[in-house]
Amino acid sequence: MAIQIRLRHVLDDRALSMYAVAKGTGLTYPTVYNLATKPIARIDIETIDKLCAFLHIQPGDLFVWTPDDDGATLAAE
């Protein structure tokens, strides 16, 4: 997947635990754990909003785009 969430990096940089994020955002611990440790295919806009509000960051600080391993990208038509 070309877009990856950087939640784990943000938490490490701020020395925050996943438990603290869950408690501060109202998200469940399993949700925060999965977002921080596993590749994800979807994320709800409300979840992004809660993370950004709690961490005082922009959505772009949570995500990074990298080309797929095969180098293929969607071409504009």
Gaussian input, Z-matrix of N, CA and C with variables (Angstrom, degrees):
# hf/3-21g

backbone

0 1
 N
 C     1     B1
 C     2     B2     1     A1
 N     3     B3     2     A2     1     D1
 C     4     B4     3     A3     2     D2
 C     5     B5     4     A4     3     D3
 N     6     B6     5     A5     4     D4
 C     7     B7     6     A6     5     D5
 C     8     B8     7     A7     6     D6
 N     9     B9     8     A8     7     D7
 C    10    B10     9     A9     8     D8
 C    11    B11    10    A10     9     D9
 N    12    B12    11    A11    10    D10
 C    13    B13    12    A12    11    D11
 C    14    B14    13    A13    12    D12
 N    15    B15    14    A14    13    D13
 C    16    B16    15    A15    14    D14
 C    17    B17    16    A16    15    D15
 N    18    B18    17    A17    16    D16
 C    19    B19    18    A18    17    D17
 C    20    B20    19    A19    18    D18
 N    21    B21    20    A20    19    D19
 C    22    B22    21    A21    20    D20
 C    23    B23    22    A22    21    D21
 N    24    B24    23    A23    22    D22
 C    25    B25    24    A24    23    D23
 C    26    B26    25    A25    24    D24
 N    27    B27    26    A26    25    D25
 C    28    B28    27    A27    26    D26
 C    29    B29    28    A28    27    D27
 N    30    B30    29    A29    28    D28
 C    31    B31    30    A30    29    D29
 C    32    B32    31    A31    30    D30
 N    33    B33    32    A32    31    D31
 C    34    B34    33    A33    32    D32
 C    35    B35    34    A34    33    D33
 N    36    B36    35    A35    34    D34
 C    37    B37    36    A36    35    D35
 C    38    B38    37    A37    36    D36
 N    39    B39    38    A38    37    D37
 C    40    B40    39    A39    38    D38
 C    41    B41    40    A40    39    D39
 N    42    B42    41    A41    40    D40
 C    43    B43    42    A42    41    D41
 C    44    B44    43    A43    42    D42
 N    45    B45    44    A44    43    D43
 C    46    B46    45    A45    44    D44
 C    47    B47    46    A46    45    D45
 N    48    B48    47    A47    46    D46
 C    49    B49    48    A48    47    D47
 C    50    B50    49    A49    48    D48
 N    51    B51    50    A50    49    D49
 C    52    B52    51    A51    50    D50
 C    53    B53    52    A52    51    D51
 N    54    B54    53    A53    52    D52
 C    55    B55    54    A54    53    D53
 C    56    B56    55    A55    54    D54
 N    57    B57    56    A56    55    D55
 C    58    B58    57    A57    56    D56
 C    59    B59    58    A58    57    D57
 N    60    B60    59    A59    58    D58
 C    61    B61    60    A60    59    D59
 C    62    B62    61    A61    60    D60
 N    63    B63    62    A62    61    D61
 C    64    B64    63    A63    62    D62
 C    65    B65    64    A64    63    D63
 N    66    B66    65    A65    64    D64
 C    67    B67    66    A66    65    D65
 C    68    B68    67    A67    66    D66
 N    69    B69    68    A68    67    D67
 C    70    B70    69    A69    68    D68
 C    71    B71    70    A70    69    D69
 N    72    B72    71    A71    70    D70
 C    73    B73    72    A72    71    D71
 C    74    B74    73    A73    72    D72
 N    75    B75    74    A74    73    D73
 C    76    B76    75    A75    74    D74
 C    77    B77    76    A76    75    D75
 N    78    B78    77    A77    76    D76
 C    79    B79    78    A78    77    D77
 C    80    B80    79    A79    78    D78
 N    81    B81    80    A80    79    D79
 C    82    B82    81    A81    80    D80
 C    83    B83    82    A82    81    D81
 N    84    B84    83    A83    82    D82
 C    85    B85    84    A84    83    D83
 C    86    B86    85    A85    84    D84
 N    87    B87    86    A86    85    D85
 C    88    B88    87    A87    86    D86
 C    89    B89    88    A88    87    D87
 N    90    B90    89    A89    88    D88
 C    91    B91    90    A90    89    D89
 C    92    B92    91    A91    90    D90
 N    93    B93    92    A92    91    D91
 C    94    B94    93    A93    92    D92
 C    95    B95    94    A94    93    D93
 N    96    B96    95    A95    94    D94
 C    97    B97    96    A96    95    D95
 C    98    B98    97    A97    96    D96
 N    99    B99    98    A98    97    D97
 C   100   B100    99    A99    98    D98
 C   101   B101   100   A100    99    D99
 N   102   B102   101   A101   100   D100
 C   103   B103   102   A102   101   D101
 C   104   B104   103   A103   102   D102
 N   105   B105   104   A104   103   D103
 C   106   B106   105   A105   104   D104
 C   107   B107   106   A106   105   D105
 N   108   B108   107   A107   106   D106
 C   109   B109   108   A108   107   D107
 C   110   B110   109   A109   108   D108
 N   111   B111   110   A110   109   D109
 C   112   B112   111   A111   110   D110
 C   113   B113   112   A112   111   D111
 N   114   B114   113   A113   112   D112
 C   115   B115   114   A114   113   D113
 C   116   B116   115   A115   114   D114
 N   117   B117   116   A116   115   D115
 C   118   B118   117   A117   116   D116
 C   119   B119   118   A118   117   D117
 N   120   B120   119   A119   118   D118
 C   121   B121   120   A120   119   D119
 C   122   B122   121   A121   120   D120
 N   123   B123   122   A122   121   D121
 C   124   B124   123   A123   122   D122
 C   125   B125   124   A124   123   D123
 N   126   B126   125   A125   124   D124
 C   127   B127   126   A126   125   D125
 C   128   B128   127   A127   126   D126
 N   129   B129   128   A128   127   D127
 C   130   B130   129   A129   128   D128
 C   131   B131   130   A130   129   D129
 N   132   B132   131   A131   130   D130
 C   133   B133   132   A132   131   D131
 C   134   B134   133   A133   132   D132
 N   135   B135   134   A134   133   D133
 C   136   B136   135   A135   134   D134
 C   137   B137   136   A136   135   D135
 N   138   B138   137   A137   136   D136
 C   139   B139   138   A138   137   D137
 C   140   B140   139   A139   138   D138
 N   141   B141   140   A140   139   D139
 C   142   B142   141   A141   140   D140
 C   143   B143   142   A142   141   D141
 N   144   B144   143   A143   142   D142
 C   145   B145   144   A144   143   D143
 C   146   B146   145   A145   144   D144
 N   147   B147   146   A146   145   D145
 C   148   B148   147   A147   146   D146
 C   149   B149   148   A148   147   D147
 N   150   B150   149   A149   148   D148
 C   151   B151   150   A150   149   D149
 C   152   B152   151   A151   150   D150
 N   153   B153   152   A152   151   D151
 C   154   B154   153   A153   152   D152
 C   155   B155   154   A154   153   D153
 N   156   B156   155   A155   154   D154
 C   157   B157   156   A156   155   D155
 C   158   B158   157   A157   156   D156
 N   159   B159   158   A158   157   D157
 C   160   B160   159   A159   158   D158
 C   161   B161   160   A160   159   D159
 N   162   B162   161   A161   160   D160
 C   163   B163   162   A162   161   D161
 C   164   B164   163   A163   162   D162
 N   165   B165   164   A164   163   D163
 C   166   B166   165   A165   164   D164
 C   167   B167   166   A166   165   D165
 N   168   B168   167   A167   166   D166
 C   169   B169   168   A168   167   D167
 C   170   B170   169   A169   168   D168
 N   171   B171   170   A170   169   D169
 C   172   B172   171   A171   170   D170
 C   173   B173   172   A172   171   D171
 N   174   B174   173   A173   172   D172
 C   175   B175   174   A174   173   D173
 C   176   B176   175   A175   174   D174
 N   177   B177   176   A176   175   D175
 C   178   B178   177   A177   176   D176
 C   179   B179   178   A178   177   D177
 N   180   B180   179   A179   178   D178
 C   181   B181   180   A180   179   D179
 C   182   B182   181   A181   180   D180
 N   183   B183   182   A182   181   D181
 C   184   B184   183   A183   182   D182
 C   185   B185   184   A184   183   D183
 N   186   B186   185   A185   184   D184
 C   187   B187   186   A186   185   D185
 C   188   B188   187   A187   186   D186
 N   189   B189   188   A188   187   D187
 C   190   B190   189   A189   188   D188
 C   191   B191   190   A190   189   D189
 N   192   B192   191   A191   190   D190
 C   193   B193   192   A192   191   D191
 C   194   B194   193   A193   192   D192
 N   195   B195   194   A194   193   D193
 C   196   B196   195   A195   194   D194
 C   197   B197   196   A196   195   D195
 N   198   B198   197   A197   196   D196
 C   199   B199   198   A198   197   D197
 C   200   B200   199   A199   198   D198
 N   201   B201   200   A200   199   D199
 C   202   B202   201   A201   200   D200
 C   203   B203   202   A202   201   D201
 N   204   B204   203   A203   202   D202
 C   205   B205   204   A204   203   D203
 C   206   B206   205   A205   204   D204
 N   207   B207   206   A206   205   D205
 C   208   B208   207   A207   206   D206
 C   209   B209   208   A208   207   D207
 N   210   B210   209   A209   208   D208
 C   211   B211   210   A210   209   D209
 C   212   B212   211   A211   210   D210
 N   213   B213   212   A212   211   D211
 C   214   B214   213   A213   212   D212
 C   215   B215   214   A214   213   D213
 N   216   B216   215   A215   214   D214
 C   217   B217   216   A216   215   D215
 C   218   B218   217   A217   216   D216
 N   219   B219   218   A218   217   D217
 C   220   B220   219   A219   218   D218
 C   221   B221   220   A220   219   D219
 N   222   B222   221   A221   220   D220
 C   223   B223   222   A222   221   D221
 C   224   B224   223   A223   222   D222
 N   225   B225   224   A224   223   D223
 C   226   B226   225   A225   224   D224
 C   227   B227   226   A226   225   D225
 N   228   B228   227   A227   226   D226
 C   229   B229   228   A228   227   D227
 C   230   B230   229   A229   228   D228

   B1=1.4527
   B2=1.5223
   B3=1.3047
   B4=1.4534
   B5=1.5241
   B6=1.3312
   B7=1.4617
   B8=1.5223
   B9=1.3110
   B10=1.4626
   B11=1.5225
   B12=1.3149
   B13=1.4553
   B14=1.5278
   B15=1.3108
   B16=1.4573
   B17=1.5293
   B18=1.3091
   B19=1.4582
   B20=1.5240
   B21=1.3124
   B22=1.4704
   B23=1.5273
   B24=1.3314
   B25=1.4634
   B26=1.5283
   B27=1.3266
   B28=1.4634
   B29=1.5347
   B30=1.3342
   B31=1.4690
   B32=1.5207
   B33=1.3229
   B34=1.4673
   B35=1.5268
   B36=1.3247
   B37=1.4683
   B38=1.5256
   B39=1.3231
   B40=1.4660
   B41=1.5238
   B42=1.3194
   B43=1.4679
   B44=1.5294
   B45=1.3321
   B46=1.4597
   B47=1.5210
   B48=1.2947
   B49=1.4626
   B50=1.5271
   B51=1.3131
   B52=1.4579
   B53=1.5245
   B54=1.3192
   B55=1.4712
   B56=1.5306
   B57=1.3352
   B58=1.4674
   B59=1.5281
   B60=1.3172
   B61=1.4624
   B62=1.5289
   B63=1.3206
   B64=1.4666
   B65=1.5212
   B66=1.3043
   B67=1.4645
   B68=1.5328
   B69=1.3280
   B70=1.4555
   B71=1.5139
   B72=1.3293
   B73=1.4650
   B74=1.5213
   B75=1.3280
   B76=1.4573
   B77=1.5233
   B78=1.3352
   B79=1.4589
   B80=1.5233
   B81=1.3121
   B82=1.4600
   B83=1.5169
   B84=1.3360
   B85=1.4641
   B86=1.5216
   B87=1.3409
   B88=1.4679
   B89=1.5329
   B90=1.3253
   B91=1.4692
   B92=1.5089
   B93=1.3246
   B94=1.4627
   B95=1.5268
   B96=1.3197
   B97=1.4634
   B98=1.5277
   B99=1.3157
   B100=1.4636
   B101=1.5241
   B102=1.3175
   B103=1.4654
   B104=1.5239
   B105=1.3226
   B106=1.4645
   B107=1.5218
   B108=1.3251
   B109=1.4678
   B110=1.5227
   B111=1.3169
   B112=1.4590
   B113=1.5205
   B114=1.3249
   B115=1.4653
   B116=1.5316
   B117=1.3022
   B118=1.4571
   B119=1.5280
   B120=1.3143
   B121=1.4587
   B122=1.5189
   B123=1.3593
   B124=1.4685
   B125=1.5256
   B126=1.3281
   B127=1.4569
   B128=1.5236
   B129=1.2962
   B130=1.4554
   B131=1.5283
   B132=1.3194
   B133=1.4621
   B134=1.5321
   B135=1.3176
   B136=1.4652
   B137=1.5296
   B138=1.3180
   B139=1.4672
   B140=1.5214
   B141=1.3275
   B142=1.4691
   B143=1.5200
   B144=1.3329
   B145=1.4629
   B146=1.5252
   B147=1.3251
   B148=1.4650
   B149=1.5261
   B150=1.3232
   B151=1.4677
   B152=1.5271
   B153=1.3294
   B154=1.4711
   B155=1.5257
   B156=1.3157
   B157=1.4680
   B158=1.5248
   B159=1.3152
   B160=1.4596
   B161=1.5308
   B162=1.3256
   B163=1.4669
   B164=1.5329
   B165=1.3398
   B166=1.4758
   B167=1.5269
   B168=1.3383
   B169=1.4544
   B170=1.5189
   B171=1.3063
   B172=1.4575
   B173=1.5309
   B174=1.3338
   B175=1.4614
   B176=1.5336
   B177=1.3131
   B178=1.4673
   B179=1.5213
   B180=1.3240
   B181=1.4629
   B182=1.5226
   B183=1.3233
   B184=1.4670
   B185=1.5232
   B186=1.3169
   B187=1.4596
   B188=1.5140
   B189=1.3301
   B190=1.4584
   B191=1.5272
   B192=1.3212
   B193=1.4508
   B194=1.5148
   B195=1.3162
   B196=1.4582
   B197=1.5245
   B198=1.3178
   B199=1.4672
   B200=1.5252
   B201=1.3199
   B202=1.4602
   B203=1.5235
   B204=1.3118
   B205=1.4662
   B206=1.5221
   B207=1.3227
   B208=1.4604
   B209=1.5224
   B210=1.3374
   B211=1.4540
   B212=1.5144
   B213=1.3167
   B214=1.4720
   B215=1.5197
   B216=1.2940
   B217=1.4670
   B218=1.5133
   B219=1.3057
   B220=1.4593
   B221=1.5164
   B222=1.2934
   B223=1.4580
   B224=1.5279
   B225=1.3040
   B226=1.4616
   B227=1.5134
   B228=1.2946
   B229=1.4696
   B230=1.4875
   A1=108.77
   A2=116.53
   A3=121.70
   A4=113.82
   A5=118.88
   A6=121.00
   A7=108.31
   A8=115.59
   A9=120.86
   A10=109.75
   A11=115.43
   A12=120.57
   A13=108.92
   A14=115.93
   A15=122.57
   A16=111.91
   A17=117.95
   A18=120.47
   A19=111.37
   A20=117.83
   A21=120.41
   A22=110.80
   A23=117.81
   A24=121.71
   A25=111.32
   A26=115.94
   A27=120.51
   A28=110.07
   A29=116.54
   A30=120.21
   A31=111.10
   A32=117.03
   A33=120.36
   A34=111.34
   A35=117.01
   A36=121.37
   A37=112.16
   A38=116.36
   A39=121.01
   A40=113.19
   A41=116.62
   A42=122.67
   A43=111.07
   A44=115.54
   A45=121.67
   A46=109.59
   A47=115.92
   A48=119.96
   A49=109.82
   A50=115.04
   A51=119.69
   A52=110.03
   A53=116.64
   A54=120.37
   A55=110.45
   A56=117.22
   A57=120.56
   A58=110.97
   A59=116.72
   A60=120.70
   A61=110.19
   A62=116.65
   A63=120.11
   A64=110.30
   A65=116.10
   A66=120.28
   A67=111.39
   A68=117.16
   A69=121.58
   A70=114.87
   A71=117.02
   A72=120.41
   A73=113.30
   A74=116.25
   A75=119.67
   A76=112.61
   A77=117.18
   A78=121.04
   A79=108.27
   A80=116.84
   A81=118.62
   A82=109.77
   A83=115.58
   A84=119.60
   A85=111.07
   A86=120.07
   A87=118.57
   A88=113.44
   A89=117.25
   A90=120.03
   A91=110.85
   A92=117.51
   A93=121.33
   A94=109.78
   A95=116.97
   A96=121.15
   A97=110.57
   A98=116.79
   A99=120.15
   A100=112.04
   A101=117.15
   A102=120.34
   A103=111.50
   A104=116.67
   A105=120.92
   A106=113.34
   A107=117.63
   A108=118.20
   A109=115.41
   A110=118.55
   A111=119.91
   A112=111.08
   A113=116.86
   A114=118.73
   A115=108.90
   A116=116.43
   A117=119.66
   A118=109.75
   A119=115.77
   A120=120.97
   A121=111.10
   A122=116.41
   A123=120.77
   A124=109.39
   A125=113.61
   A126=119.63
   A127=107.59
   A128=116.59
   A129=123.11
   A130=109.87
   A131=116.95
   A132=121.55
   A133=111.06
   A134=117.35
   A135=121.23
   A136=110.94
   A137=116.96
   A138=121.22
   A139=110.36
   A140=116.88
   A141=120.91
   A142=109.72
   A143=116.81
   A144=121.45
   A145=111.33
   A146=117.60
   A147=121.23
   A148=111.60
   A149=116.48
   A150=120.13
   A151=111.06
   A152=116.39
   A153=119.88
   A154=111.71
   A155=117.08
   A156=120.36
   A157=110.71
   A158=117.64
   A159=121.06
   A160=111.94
   A161=116.18
   A162=121.06
   A163=113.15
   A164=116.78
   A165=122.36
   A166=110.72
   A167=115.36
   A168=121.55
   A169=109.65
   A170=115.74
   A171=122.76
   A172=109.03
   A173=118.38
   A174=119.76
   A175=113.11
   A176=116.89
   A177=120.46
   A178=113.29
   A179=117.02
   A180=120.60
   A181=111.57
   A182=117.23
   A183=122.03
   A184=113.54
   A185=117.51
   A186=120.04
   A187=111.74
   A188=114.36
   A189=121.30
   A190=107.92
   A191=115.65
   A192=120.57
   A193=109.01
   A194=116.03
   A195=122.01
   A196=107.46
   A197=116.85
   A198=118.57
   A199=110.71
   A200=116.18
   A201=120.63
   A202=109.27
   A203=116.16
   A204=121.38
   A205=112.73
   A206=116.69
   A207=119.09
   A208=112.44
   A209=116.88
   A210=121.36
   A211=114.41
   A212=116.47
   A213=119.97
   A214=109.88
   A215=116.08
   A216=122.53
   A217=107.69
   A218=116.30
   A219=120.34
   A220=109.53
   A221=116.54
   A222=121.10
   A223=109.49
   A224=115.95
   A225=120.59
   A226=108.72
   A227=115.45
   A228=118.91
   A229=111.36
   D1=137.75
   D2=-173.23
   D3=-82.38
   D4=-27.93
   D5=178.89
   D6=-103.10
   D7=126.94
   D8=-178.54
   D9=-123.26
   D10=145.54
   D11=177.02
   D12=-88.02
   D13=138.42
   D14=-176.76
   D15=-105.66
   D16=25.77
   D17=-175.67
   D18=-57.36
   D19=-43.58
   D20=-178.98
   D21=-59.36
   D22=-41.47
   D23=179.39
   D24=-64.88
   D25=-42.25
   D26=178.75
   D27=-62.26
   D28=-44.33
   D29=179.87
   D30=-64.87
   D31=-42.62
   D32=178.80
   D33=-62.97
   D34=-43.25
   D35=179.49
   D36=-61.31
   D37=-31.81
   D38=-177.68
   D39=-101.28
   D40=2.73
   D41=-178.32
   D42=53.86
   D43=43.78
   D44=178.22
   D45=-103.72
   D46=143.46
   D47=176.09
   D48=-89.35
   D49=158.02
   D50=176.15
   D51=-64.98
   D52=-33.22
   D53=177.44
   D54=-62.36
   D55=-43.55
   D56=179.81
   D57=-62.68
   D58=-38.55
   D59=178.93
   D60=-67.49
   D61=-42.97
   D62=178.45
   D63=-60.83
   D64=-46.38
   D65=-179.35
   D66=-64.75
   D67=-41.82
   D68=-176.79
   D69=-75.33
   D70=-23.94
   D71=-177.84
   D72=-101.10
   D73=-20.46
   D74=-173.88
   D75=85.18
   D76=0.67
   D77=174.86
   D78=-76.68
   D79=155.16
   D80=177.59
   D81=-74.43
   D82=153.53
   D83=177.99
   D84=-58.67
   D85=-45.29
   D86=178.44
   D87=-58.04
   D88=-35.58
   D89=177.15
   D90=-63.55
   D91=-48.77
   D92=179.87
   D93=-63.01
   D94=-43.18
   D95=179.48
   D96=-59.16
   D97=-47.80
   D98=-179.90
   D99=-62.96
   D100=-41.64
   D101=179.09
   D102=-64.54
   D103=-34.52
   D104=-176.32
   D105=-84.23
   D106=-21.82
   D107=-170.76
   D108=-122.84
   D109=-14.38
   D110=-174.53
   D111=-124.10
   D112=151.18
   D113=173.25
   D114=-64.73
   D115=138.84
   D116=-178.91
   D117=-119.43
   D118=149.48
   D119=177.95
   D120=-99.69
   D121=-27.16
   D122=-178.07
   D123=-144.53
   D124=152.07
   D125=172.42
   D126=-146.42
   D127=134.54
   D128=-177.91
   D129=-72.54
   D130=141.91
   D131=179.89
   D132=-61.17
   D133=-33.57
   D134=177.22
   D135=-64.80
   D136=-37.12
   D137=176.86
   D138=-65.23
   D139=-43.91
   D140=177.05
   D141=-60.11
   D142=-44.00
   D143=179.62
   D144=-59.89
   D145=-44.85
   D146=179.96
   D147=-63.74
   D148=-42.34
   D149=179.15
   D150=-65.26
   D151=-44.83
   D152=179.92
   D153=-63.97
   D154=-41.72
   D155=179.97
   D156=-64.90
   D157=-43.99
   D158=-178.78
   D159=-68.38
   D160=-41.96
   D161=-176.35
   D162=-87.75
   D163=-8.32
   D164=-177.53
   D165=56.38
   D166=53.20
   D167=179.26
   D168=-133.03
   D169=168.45
   D170=175.16
   D171=-91.59
   D172=153.73
   D173=178.77
   D174=-53.73
   D175=-35.00
   D176=179.06
   D177=-63.23
   D178=-21.42
   D179=176.97
   D180=-75.17
   D181=-16.85
   D182=-177.92
   D183=-93.21
   D184=-17.50
   D185=-172.57
   D186=-126.37
   D187=151.08
   D188=174.15
   D189=-137.06
   D190=140.21
   D191=176.88
   D192=-104.78
   D193=132.16
   D194=173.79
   D195=-133.95
   D196=147.18
   D197=178.97
   D198=-62.74
   D199=150.37
   D200=174.20
   D201=-62.13
   D202=160.24
   D203=-178.55
   D204=-58.50
   D205=-32.30
   D206=-178.65
   D207=-82.77
   D208=-2.96
   D209=177.10
   D210=79.72
   D211=-0.87
   D212=-178.13
   D213=-79.23
   D214=137.15
   D215=173.66
   D216=-132.73
   D217=160.25
   D218=177.41
   D219=-72.05
   D220=133.41
   D221=178.33
   D222=-96.79
   D223=140.27
   D224=176.27
   D225=-72.24
   D226=135.61
   D227=-179.32
   D228=-104.59

